[in-house]
Amino acid sequence: MAQQAAPAPLKIIRRPAVEDRTGLSRSTIYGKLRQNPKRPAEFDPTFPRPVSISKKAVGWVESEVDAWLAEQVRKSRPDVAPTPKPKARPQYRPAPVAILDSAA
């Protein structure tokens, strides 16, 4: 009988940790969560939703925040063909010098 791998435990991180990981401010994080007619570009439907952990506290699933960050990195770096390595430069070899016989 094959054993199934145990699922990774969920880790909930609080807002200051989300701020540290994403580099976003508190207002930007909450702006990404809701549509605001005054700031329509701030809303991001792909941003992870918080989960309620008590009556007055929320947190974010760490793996969802990490996945969102990875997606942002992928979007910011377009698929480009890898740059080829420069060819090795040929070694400098001086041209042969003709020796003139001054006696002739």
C-alpha positions in Angstrom: 0.0 0.0 0.0 1.5 3.3 -1.1 1.8 6.1 1.4 0.6 9.5 0.5 2.8 12.4 1.3 1.3 14.6 4.0 0.1 17.9 2.8 2.3 20.8 3.8 0.8 22.7 6.7 -0.7 26.0 6.0 1.1 29.0 7.4 -0.8 32.1 8.0 1.2 35.4 7.9 -0.1 38.7 9.2 -0.1 42.0 7.4 3.3 43.3 8.5 4.9 40.1 7.1 2.9 40.5 3.8 4.3 44.1 3.7 7.8 42.9 4.2 7.5 40.1 1.6 5.9 42.2 -1.1 7.3 45.6 -0.4 3.8 47.1 -0.6 2.3 49.5 2.0 -0.8 48.7 4.0 -3.0 51.0 1.9 -1.7 49.4 -1.3 -2.4 45.9 0.0 -6.0 46.8 0.8 -6.3 48.7 -2.4 -5.4 45.6 -4.4 -8.3 43.8 -2.6 -11.1 46.1 -3.5 -12.2 48.1 -6.5 -12.1 51.9 -6.0 -13.4 54.2 -8.6 -10.9 56.8 -7.5 -8.0 54.4 -8.0 -9.0 51.9 -10.6 -5.5 50.8 -11.4 -4.8 49.7 -7.9 -7.2 46.8 -7.8 -5.6 43.4 -8.6 -8.0 40.4 -8.7 -5.0 38.1 -8.6 -3.8 39.4 -5.2 -4.3 36.8 -2.5 -7.4 37.3 -0.3 -7.0 37.4 3.4 -8.5 34.8 5.7 -10.3 35.5 8.9 -8.4 34.0 11.9 -10.5 35.6 14.6 -13.3 38.2 14.9 -10.8 41.1 14.6 -7.8 39.5 12.8 -7.0 38.4 9.3 -3.9 36.8 7.8 -2.7 35.6 4.4 -1.8 32.1 3.4 2.0 32.3 3.0 2.1 30.0 -0.1 -0.5 32.1 -1.9 1.6 35.3 -1.2 4.7 33.5 -2.5 2.9 32.3 -5.6 1.6 35.8 -6.3 5.1 37.2 -6.0 6.5 34.6 -8.3 3.9 35.5 -10.9 4.8 39.2 -10.6 8.4 38.3 -11.3 7.4 36.1 -14.3 5.2 38.9 -15.7 8.0 41.5 -15.3 10.5 39.5 -17.2 9.2 38.8 -20.8 10.2 35.6 -22.5 13.3 36.5 -24.5 15.7 34.2 -26.2 18.7 33.7 -23.9 21.6 35.9 -25.0 24.3 33.8 -26.6 27.6 33.8 -25.0 30.1 36.0 -26.8 32.5 34.1 -29.0 36.0 33.8 -27.6 38.2 36.5 -29.0 41.0 35.3 -31.2 44.4 35.6 -29.6 46.4 38.6 -30.7 49.1 37.4 -33.0 51.3 40.1 -34.6 51.8 39.9 -38.3 55.1 38.5 -39.5 57.6 41.2 -40.0 59.8 40.9 -43.1 63.5 41.5 -42.2 65.2 43.5 -44.9 68.8 42.8 -45.6 70.4 46.2 -45.7 73.6 44.8 -47.3 71.9 44.0 -50.6 
